[in-house]
């Protein structure tokens, strides 16, 4: 994952000052950098995780991000039987906003998935399907997100037409003809079908992959779900992008999922997987993050090389 190799973009002294204010009884708190995505994440005293929004974001956006997620986690907890973070320390008013919470026991599934057996993959898929069933069933009015119904599926079409234009302007100069052809086919096949925009929006996690699923590595029982900053009312397909995990996991997930599985879900999952590299490239170019741009291009070329395999899994699981 790019985030695990991405260095922090805030000074450690800033982190130290914030942590000391939360733990005045500890003379010198043990602080260890964990990873940097939307947040700079630090492990404190081997017990707490402290999350500081990326310094790329304006201060008011950093404050809004922490405030929104802390409030959302409190509301989601009443609707989920799966453990999620419980912020104990929340600062949304300073120029260094943050939240801190005790670590949920377990380790990231991404670190162990490659060693799982077929039976373990099926067991994991069943549990993930259970979580998504609960999350997607939550009434948006219960958590204060998208209550006005302002998000409409057709907005995604306009959004991704704009993304394709940016990709053609910014990314295409560095692509071969075959890579350009693959990209245009990916976007145009998706955009040209009216059926791809007839889905029913639900409350999604929004950043749901094996890195944000915690498990007991001895039993592969899910111990918690983390990183809800992208949670919003959106296309449910965004939470099913597990083609890399294979057909056993994804089939089990779908069988245990009690929400609506529409006929175009698999097509949207494929598209959302394929467009992921462009998120890294465009964001990296915009913010002059060369390592992110490089990661995006490498991921794009890997996807293109292995695309038939992803399509095969999608066909098997979604009956395309």
C-alpha positions in Angstrom: 0.0 0.0 0.0 1.3 3.5 -0.9 0.1 4.9 2.4 2.5 2.6 4.4 5.5 3.9 2.5 4.4 7.5 2.5 6.3 9.6 5.1 4.4 12.0 7.5 3.9 15.6 6.4 3.7 17.1 9.9 6.5 17.7 12.4 7.0 15.1 15.1 7.3 17.9 17.7 3.7 18.9 16.9 2.6 15.3 17.5 4.6 15.2 20.8 2.9 18.4 22.0 -0.5 17.1 21.3 0.1 13.8 22.9 1.7 15.2 26.0 -1.4 17.4 26.5 -3.5 14.2 26.4 -1.2 12.2 28.7 0.2 14.8 31.2 1.2 12.0 33.6 3.6 10.4 31.1 6.9 12.3 31.0 7.9 11.1 27.5 5.2 9.3 25.6 6.4 6.6 23.2 5.4 7.8 19.7 5.8 5.7 16.5 4.8 6.7 13.0 2.3 4.2 11.6 1.2 5.4 8.1 0.1 8.5 6.1 -3.0 8.6 4.0 -5.8 11.1 4.5 -4.4 11.2 8.1 -0.9 11.0 9.5 -1.4 8.1 12.0 0.8 7.5 15.0 1.0 4.7 17.5 1.1 6.0 21.1 2.4 3.9 24.0 1.6 0.8 22.0 -2.0 1.3 22.9 -3.5 4.3 21.2 -3.8 5.5 17.6 -3.7 9.3 17.1 -4.8 10.6 13.7 -3.7 14.0 12.4 -5.2 15.1 9.0 -2.7 15.5 6.2 -1.0 18.9 6.1 -1.9 19.2 2.4 -5.4 20.1 3.5 -6.4 23.6 4.6 -6.8 24.0 8.4 -10.5 24.4 8.2 -10.9 21.3 6.1 -8.7 19.4 8.6 -10.9 20.5 11.5 -14.1 19.6 9.6 -12.6 16.1 8.7 -11.9 15.3 12.4 -15.2 16.8 13.6 -17.2 14.9 11.1 -15.6 11.5 11.6 -15.7 11.7 15.4 -19.4 12.5 15.3 -20.1 9.8 12.7 -18.3 7.1 14.7 -20.5 7.9 17.7 -23.7 7.5 15.7 -22.6 4.4 13.7 -21.8 2.5 16.9 -25.5 2.2 17.7 -26.1 0.4 14.5 -23.2 -2.0 14.2 -22.3 -5.2 16.0 -18.7 -4.9 14.7 -16.2 -2.9 16.7 -15.2 0.5 15.4 -13.0 3.2 16.8 -14.1 5.1 19.9 -12.4 8.5 19.9 -11.4 9.5 23.5 -9.3 12.5 22.5 -10.7 15.0 19.9 -9.4 18.4 19.1 -11.1 20.3 16.3 -10.4 23.9 17.2 -6.6 24.2 17.1 -4.4 24.5 14.0 -3.4 20.9 14.6 -6.7 19.0 14.9 -6.6 15.3 15.7 -8.4 12.4 17.2 -7.1 9.6 19.4 -8.5 6.3 20.4 -7.5 3.0 21.9 -6.4 0.4 19.4 -8.9 -2.3 18.5 -7.3 -5.7 19.1 -6.3 -7.4 15.9 -4.1 -6.9 12.9 -4.8 -5.7 9.4 -6.2 -8.4 7.2 -4.0 -7.1 4.3 -0.9 -8.5 6.2 -2.2 -12.0 6.4 -4.6 -12.5 3.5 -2.1 -14.1 1.1 -1.6 -17.0 3.6 -5.3 -17.8 4.0 -6.8 -21.1 2.9 -10.0 -21.3 0.8 -12.0 -22.1 3.9 -10.6 -19.1 5.7 -11.4 -16.8 2.7 -15.0 -18.1 2.7 -15.2 -17.4 6.5 -13.8 -13.9 6.1 -16.1 -13.2 3.2 -19.2 -14.2 5.2 -18.2 -11.8 8.0 -17.5 -8.9 5.7 -20.9 -9.5 4.1 -22.4 -9.3 7.5 -20.7 -6.0 8.2 -21.8 -4.5 4.9 -25.3 -5.7 5.4 -25.5 -3.7 8.6 -23.8 -0.6 7.3 -25.7 -0.3 4.1 -29.0 -0.8 5.9 -28.5 2.3 8.2 -31.0 5.0 7.5 -29.0 8.1 6.5 -31.2 10.3 8.8 -29.9 8.3 11.8 -26.3 9.4 11.2 -27.0 12.9 9.7 -25.4 12.2 6.3 -27.2 12.9 3.0 -30.5 13.5 4.8 -31.6 16.0 2.1 -31.2 13.3 -0.6 -28.9 15.7 -2.5 -26.7 12.9 -3.9 -28.2 11.5 -7.1 -26.6 8.5 -9.0 -26.5 10.4 -12.3 -24.1 12.8 -10.6 -21.5 10.1 -10.9 -21.7 10.2 -14.6 -20.9 13.9 -14.7 -18.1 13.4 -12.2 -16.4 10.6 -14.2 -16.7 12.5 -17.5 -14.8 15.2 -15.8 -12.2 12.7 -14.6 -11.8 11.3 -18.1 -11.1 14.7 -19.4 -8.5 15.4 -16.8 -6.9 12.0 -17.5 -6.7 12.7 -21.2 -5.1 16.1 -20.5 -2.7 15.1 -17.7 -2.1 11.4 -17.9 -2.3 10.5 -21.6 1.0 12.2 -22.6 2.8 9.5 -20.5 0.8 6.5 -21.8 1.4 4.2 -24.7 -1.4 3.9 -27.4 -2.5 0.6 -25.9 -2.7 2.1 -22.4 -4.7 5.0 -23.8 -7.1 2.6 -25.6 -7.6 0.5 -22.4 -8.3 3.7 -20.4 -10.8 5.1 -22.9 -12.5 1.7 -23.1 -12.8 1.5 -19.3 -14.4 4.9 -19.0 -16.5 5.0 -22.1 -18.0 1.5 -21.7 -19.0 2.6 -18.2 -20.3 6.1 -19.1 -22.2 5.1 -22.2 -24.5 2.7 -20.3 -27.5 4.4 -18.7 -28.0 1.3 -16.5 -24.8 1.9 -14.6 -26.5 4.9 -13.0 -29.7 3.4 -11.9 -28.4 2.1 -8.5 -29.9 2.9 -5.1 -27.5 5.0 -3.0 -26.7 3.6 0.5 -24.5 4.6 3.4 -21.0 3.2 2.5 -17.7 2.9 4.2 -16.0 4.4 1.2 -12.4 3.2 1.8 -13.2 -0.4 2.4 -10.3 -2.9 1.7 -8.4 -5.5 3.6 -6.1 -2.9 5.2 -9.1 -1.5 7.1 -10.4 -4.8 8.3 -8.9 -6.1 11.6 -8.7 -9.7 12.4 -7.5 -12.2 14.9 -4.7 -13.9 12.9 -5.2 -17.2 14.8 -8.9 -17.6 14.0 -9.5 -15.0 11.2 -12.4 -13.7 13.1 -13.0 -10.0 12.4 -12.2 -7.9 15.4 -13.0 -4.4 14.0 -13.4 -2.1 11.1 -11.4 1.2 10.9 -11.0 4.4 8.9 -14.4 5.8 8.3 -13.4 9.2 6.9 -14.8 8.5 3.5 -18.2 7.2 4.8 -21.0 8.8 2.9 -24.2 8.2 0.9 -23.0 6.8 -2.4 -22.9 3.8 -4.8 -22.8 0.5 -2.8 -20.3 -0.9 -5.4 -17.6 1.2 -3.8 -17.6 -1.2 -0.9 -17.3 -4.4 -3.0 -13.9 -3.9 -4.6 -12.4 -7.2 -3.6 -11.6 -8.7 -7.0 -7.9 -9.0 -6.0 -9.0 -11.3 -3.1 -10.4 -13.9 -5.5 -13.7 -15.6 -6.2 -14.0 -17.6 -2.9 -13.9 -14.5 -0.7 -16.1 -12.4 -2.9 -18.7 -15.1 -3.6 -19.0 -15.8 0.2 -19.3 -12.0 0.8 -22.1 -11.7 -1.7 -24.0 -14.7 -0.5 -24.1 -13.4 3.1 -25.0 -9.8 2.0 -28.6 -9.0 2.7 -28.8 -5.7 0.9 -29.9 -5.2 -2.7 -27.6 -6.7 -5.4 -28.6 -5.0 -8.6 -27.8 -6.4 -12.1 -25.0 -3.8 -12.8 -23.2 -4.1 -9.4 -20.4 -6.2 -10.9 -19.9 -3.8 -13.8 -19.6 -0.9 -11.4 -17.2 -2.8 -9.2 -14.9 -3.5 -12.2 -15.0 0.2 -13.3 -14.2 1.5 -9.8 -11.3 -0.9 -9.5 -9.9 0.2 -12.9 -10.1 3.9 -12.1 -8.2 3.7 -8.8 -4.7 4.3 -10.3 -5.9 7.6 -11.7 -6.9 8.8 -8.3 -3.3 8.5 -7.2 -1.9 10.1 -10.3 -4.2 13.1 -10.5 -4.0 13.8 -6.7 -0.2 13.4 -6.9 0.1 15.7 -9.8 -2.2 18.3 -8.2 -0.2 18.4 -5.0 3.3 17.7 -6.5 3.7 14.3 -4.8 6.1 12.5 -7.1 6.0 9.3 -5.2 2.2 9.1 -5.4 2.3 9.8 -9.1 4.9 7.0 -9.6 2.8 4.6 -7.6 -0.3 5.5 -9.6 1.4 4.7 -12.9 2.9 1.5 -11.6 -0.5 0.4 -10.4 -2.2 1.3 -13.7 0.2 -0.8 -15.7 -0.2 -3.7 -13.2 -4.0 -3.5 -13.6 -3.8 -3.5 -17.4 -1.5 -6.5 -17.4 -3.8 -8.5 -15.1 -7.1 -7.1 -16.2 -8.4 -10.3 -17.7 -8.0 -12.0 -14.3 -10.1 -9.3 -12.6 -12.7 -9.6 -15.2 -12.8 -13.4 -14.8 -13.4 -13.0 -11.0 -16.1 -10.4 -11.6 -17.9 -12.7 -14.1 -17.8 -15.6 -11.8 -19.0 -13.7 -8.7 -21.5 -11.4 -10.2 -22.7 -13.7 -13.0 -21.8 -11.1 -15.7 
